[in-house]
Amino acid sequence: MEPSVLIFAVSYLILAIGQPPILRIDRTGAVIIGASLMVFVGAISMEDAYKSIDYRTLATLFGLMVLVAHFRLSGAVNLLSAWVLKRAGTPNGLLIFVIAAAGVLSALFVNDTICLLFTPMLLRLTYSMGTDPRPHLLALCMAANVGSAATITGNPQNLIIGMASGINYGKFFINMLVPSAAGLLFTYVAIRIFYRHQLTTPTTQHKDSGNFPYHKAMVIKFIFLSTACLAGFFSGLPIEVVAMAIASCFLITRRVKPEKVYQMIDFKLLLLFIGLFVIMGGFQGSKAFTWLSDLSTIALRGSISLSFVSAGLSNLVSNVPAVMLLKPLVKTLGLGDRGWLILAMSSTFAGNLTILGSIANIIVVEGASGRVRISFMEHLKVGLPVTLTSISFGIWWLNNFYI
C-alpha cells in the first residue's frame, strides 16, 4: 500500500470516530499529523502542499467568523430573544420562528456559528415559556443545516464547492433557494408530527421577560456592515475579498478589544481545513485515487447516485471531508455546474440524518446537555424523514428546474 493512501485512510478514520483509542488526538490534530506525514514521506512536496491550500476559503471563513463575533458582542442576539419572547406566545409559534430564523441566518452566515449563538438563547426562551426544549433544539440544528444549503457562505462545504466550481453567488442562491425552503417546510412538518403533544401544551407564565442587554451603536454597525457584505456577495465581487473587507471594517472600533473577537474565532476549524487540503493534495497523486476516479465515472453517472454516495459519506466522515473527497471526482461526471449544486445539496441535507452528520448537530446537542438530553435515536426518528424527503425533493428540483 502506498504511504499516502495509508495516511489518508487513517486520517479519515480519526475524522469519522473523533478520537482514536488510547491516544488523545482530536480531529484537528489528526489532520495536522496527516498533512505533515504527507510531506515527510514525499507524497507531496512542500511547494505543492502550499499550492493545495485554498486560501480563498480560509479568508472567507475568517471574515465571516469576525462578522458573527460582532453579532454576539453587540447584543443583537439578545434583541432577537426579547422580540421572540414577546411575540411567540405558543410552543408552535416558537417552533415556526426557530425554523425560519435559523434557516435564513444560516444561509447568510456559517450555520455552525448560528447554532452556537441560538442554543443558549433557545434554552432560555423555552424555560421562560415553560415548554419542552427538545423539539425546538432539533428544529434549530436541522433548520440550520437545511437553510445553509441556499448560499455559498452557508457552510464550510459550500465554500469549498463555490471556490472549486466558480459558480457565482447569485446563481448558486437562485438554484438552491427552493430546495432549501422546501427542506425547512419538511423539517417543520416532521417535528410537528413527532412532538404534537409538546407543541400543543399550554405555556406557563413568562419568568424572564427582561434583562436582554445590547449596545445600540454596535447593533446599528452590525446591521449596516452585514447588509454591505451581502450586497458585495450578490454583486459578483470575489467572496473572499468582500468577507475580508467587511471583517477589517468590523475590527476598526473604539469599543471592542481585539482579544474578545479573536477568542470567538474558531482557529481549530481553520487549521483543520489547512490539514485536509494538504492530505487531499497528497492523496490525489496516488494510484488509488486514479483508480477511484476511474470508478467514479462508472458508478457516479447520475445525480441520484452522486446524491446518495455524498449523503452516505457525509454521515461516515462528516460533510466537509466528504466534499473534499468527492470534489475532484465531480469534475469527471459531465454534469457541469448542476453536479456541484447536487453535491452541495446532498452533503448538506445529509447532515440531518444523525447527530454525527454535521458539526451543527453536535454543537446543539452538547450545548444543551446540561439541561436536556437528546439521544441518537430521538434525533434519528426526526432526521431520517427530513433527510430523505429533502434530498429526494432536491434531486427532483435540480434535475428539472436547474437554471
Backbone hydrogen bonds, N-H to C=O, Kabsch-Sander energy under -0.5 kcal/mol:
donor,donor_aa,acceptor,acceptor_aa,energy
5,V,2,E,-0.6
6,L,2,E,-1.9
7,I,3,P,-2.6
8,F,4,S,-2.3
9,A,5,V,-2.7
10,V,6,L,-2.5
11,S,7,I,-2.4
12,Y,8,F,-2.4
13,L,9,A,-1.9
14,I,10,V,-2.2
15,L,11,S,-1.9
16,A,12,Y,-1.8
17,I,13,L,-2.3
18,G,14,I,-2.4
23,L,21,P,-2.9
25,I,23,L,-1.0
30,A,26,D,-2.2
31,V,27,R,-1.9
32,I,28,T,-2.0
33,I,29,G,-2.4
34,G,30,A,-2.5
35,A,31,V,-2.7
36,S,32,I,-2.2
37,L,33,I,-2.4
38,M,34,G,-2.0
39,V,35,A,-1.5
40,F,36,S,-2.4
41,V,37,L,-2.8
42,G,39,V,-0.9
43,A,38,M,-1.6
44,I,38,M,-1.2
49,A,45,S,-2.5
50,Y,46,M,-2.1
51,K,47,E,-1.8
52,S,48,D,-1.9
53,I,49,A,-0.8
53,I,50,Y,-0.8
55,Y,53,I,-1.3
58,L,54,D,-1.6
59,A,55,Y,-2.6
60,T,56,R,-2.2
61,L,57,T,-2.5
62,F,58,L,-2.5
63,G,59,A,-2.4
64,L,60,T,-2.3
65,M,61,L,-2.2
66,V,62,F,-2.0
67,L,63,G,-1.8
68,V,64,L,-2.5
69,A,65,M,-2.1
70,H,66,V,-1.6
71,F,67,L,-1.3
72,R,68,V,-1.8
73,L,69,A,-2.5
74,S,70,H,-2.2
75,G,71,F,-0.5
75,G,72,R,-0.8
76,A,71,F,-0.9
77,V,71,F,-0.9
78,N,75,G,-0.6
79,L,75,G,-1.7
80,L,76,A,-2.0
81,S,77,V,-1.8
82,A,78,N,-2.4
83,W,79,L,-2.2
84,V,80,L,-2.3
85,L,81,S,-2.5
86,K,82,A,-1.4
87,R,83,W,-1.3
88,A,84,V,-3.4
89,G,87,R,-1.6
92,N,199,L,-0.7
94,L,90,T,-2.2
95,L,91,P,-2.2
96,I,92,N,-2.3
97,F,93,G,-2.0
98,V,94,L,-2.8
99,I,95,L,-2.4
100,A,96,I,-2.3
101,A,97,F,-3.3
102,A,98,V,-2.7
103,G,99,I,-1.9
104,V,100,A,-2.4
105,L,101,A,-2.7
106,S,102,A,-1.9
107,A,103,G,-1.1
108,L,104,V,-1.3
109,F,105,L,-2.8
111,N,154,G,-2.4
113,T,110,V,-0.6
114,I,110,V,-1.3
115,C,111,N,-2.1
116,L,112,D,-2.0
117,L,113,T,-2.0
118,F,114,I,-2.7
119,T,115,C,-1.9
121,M,117,L,-0.8
122,L,118,F,-2.9
123,L,119,T,-2.2
124,R,120,P,-1.9
125,L,121,M,-2.4
126,T,122,L,-3.0
127,Y,123,L,-1.7
128,S,124,R,-2.2
129,M,125,L,-1.9
130,G,126,T,-1.0
131,T,126,T,-2.3
137,L,133,P,-2.4
138,L,134,R,-2.5
139,A,135,P,-1.9
140,L,136,H,-1.9
141,C,137,L,-2.0
142,M,138,L,-2.3
143,A,139,A,-2.6
144,A,140,L,-2.2
145,N,141,C,-1.9
146,V,142,M,-2.5
147,G,143,A,-3.1
148,S,144,A,-1.6
149,A,145,N,-0.6
149,A,146,V,-1.2
150,A,147,G,-1.7
151,T,148,S,-0.9
154,G,151,T,-1.2
159,L,155,N,-1.6
160,I,156,P,-1.9
161,I,157,Q,-2.2
162,G,158,N,-3.3
163,M,159,L,-2.4
164,A,160,I,-2.2
165,S,161,I,-2.7
166,G,162,G,-1.8
172,F,168,N,-2.2
173,F,169,Y,-2.3
174,I,170,G,-2.6
175,N,171,K,-1.9
176,M,172,F,-1.8
177,L,173,F,-1.6
180,S,176,M,-1.9
181,A,177,L,-2.6
182,A,178,V,-2.8
183,G,179,P,-2.1
184,L,180,S,-2.0
185,L,181,A,-1.8
186,F,182,A,-2.5
187,T,183,G,-2.1
188,Y,184,L,-2.1
189,V,185,L,-2.4
190,A,186,F,-2.5
191,I,187,T,-2.2
192,R,188,Y,-2.6
193,I,189,V,-2.0
194,F,190,A,-2.5
195,Y,191,I,-2.2
196,R,193,I,-1.0
199,L,195,Y,-2.1
200,T,196,R,-0.6
200,T,197,H,-0.7
201,T,197,H,-0.6
204,T,129,M,-1.5
207,K,128,S,-0.6
215,H,74,S,-3.0
216,K,214,Y,-0.6
219,V,215,H,-2.3
220,I,216,K,-2.4
221,K,217,A,-2.2
222,F,218,M,-2.5
223,I,219,V,-2.5
224,F,220,I,-2.4
225,L,221,K,-2.6
226,S,222,F,-2.6
227,T,223,I,-1.8
228,A,224,F,-2.0
229,C,225,L,-2.1
230,L,226,S,-2.1
231,A,227,T,-2.3
232,G,228,A,-2.2
233,F,229,C,-2.2
234,F,230,L,-2.5
235,S,231,A,-1.5
236,G,233,F,-1.1
237,L,232,G,-1.2
242,V,238,P,-2.2
243,A,239,I,-2.7
244,M,240,E,-2.0
245,A,241,V,-2.2
246,I,242,V,-2.6
247,A,243,A,-2.2
248,S,244,M,-2.2
249,C,245,A,-1.9
250,F,246,I,-2.2
251,L,247,A,-1.8
252,I,248,S,-0.7
252,I,249,C,-0.7
253,T,251,L,-1.2
257,K,255,R,-0.5
260,K,257,K,-1.2
261,V,257,K,-1.0
262,Y,258,P,-2.6
263,Q,259,E,-2.0
264,M,260,K,-0.6
264,M,261,V,-1.2
265,I,262,Y,-1.2
267,F,265,I,-1.8
270,L,266,D,-1.4
271,L,267,F,-2.3
272,L,268,K,-2.3
273,F,269,L,-2.1
274,I,270,L,-2.0
275,G,271,L,-2.4
276,L,272,L,-2.3
277,F,273,F,-2.5
278,V,274,I,-1.8
279,I,275,G,-2.5
280,M,276,L,-2.7
281,G,277,F,-1.9
282,G,278,V,-2.2
283,F,279,I,-2.5
284,Q,280,M,-2.1
285,G,282,G,-1.0
286,S,283,F,-1.9
290,T,286,S,-1.4
291,W,287,K,-2.4
292,L,288,A,-2.5
293,S,289,F,-2.7
294,D,290,T,-2.2
295,L,291,W,-2.4
296,S,292,L,-2.0
297,T,293,S,-1.2
298,I,294,D,-0.6
298,I,295,L,-1.1
299,A,295,L,-3.0
300,L,296,S,-2.4
306,L,302,G,-1.9
307,S,303,S,-2.3
308,F,304,I,-2.2
309,V,305,S,-2.2
310,S,306,L,-2.3
311,A,307,S,-2.3
312,G,308,F,-2.2
313,L,309,V,-2.6
314,S,310,S,-2.3
315,N,311,A,-1.2
316,L,312,G,-0.9
316,L,313,L,-0.6
317,V,313,L,-2.9
318,S,314,S,-0.9
319,N,357,G,-0.7
322,A,318,S,-1.7
323,V,319,N,-2.4
324,M,320,V,-2.1
325,L,321,P,-1.9
326,L,322,A,-2.3
327,K,323,V,-2.2
329,L,326,L,-0.7
330,V,326,L,-1.9
331,K,327,K,-0.8
332,T,329,L,-1.4
333,L,330,V,-1.6
338,R,335,L,-0.9
339,G,336,G,-0.8
340,W,336,G,-1.0
341,L,337,D,-2.1
342,I,338,R,-2.3
343,L,339,G,-2.1
344,A,340,W,-2.3
345,M,341,L,-2.7
346,S,342,I,-2.7
347,S,343,L,-2.2
348,T,344,A,-1.5
349,F,345,M,-2.8
350,A,346,S,-2.0
351,G,348,T,-1.3
352,N,349,F,-1.7
353,L,350,A,-1.8
357,G,354,T,-1.5
358,S,355,I,-0.7
362,I,358,S,-1.4
363,I,359,I,-2.5
364,V,360,A,-1.9
365,V,361,N,-2.7
366,E,362,I,-2.7
367,G,363,I,-2.0
368,A,364,V,-1.7
369,S,366,E,-0.8
371,R,368,A,-2.0
372,V,368,A,-2.9
374,I,372,V,-0.5
375,S,373,R,-0.6
379,H,375,S,-2.0
380,L,376,F,-2.2
381,K,377,M,-2.3
382,V,378,E,-0.8
382,V,379,H,-0.6
383,G,379,H,-3.2
384,L,380,L,-2.9
386,V,382,V,-1.7
387,T,383,G,-2.7
388,L,384,L,-2.5
389,T,385,P,-2.3
390,S,386,V,-2.1
391,I,387,T,-2.6
392,S,388,L,-2.1
393,F,389,T,-2.3
394,G,390,S,-2.5
395,I,391,I,-2.6
396,W,392,S,-2.2
397,W,393,F,-2.9
398,L,394,G,-2.5
399,N,395,I,-1.9
400,N,396,W,-1.5
401,F,397,W,-3.4
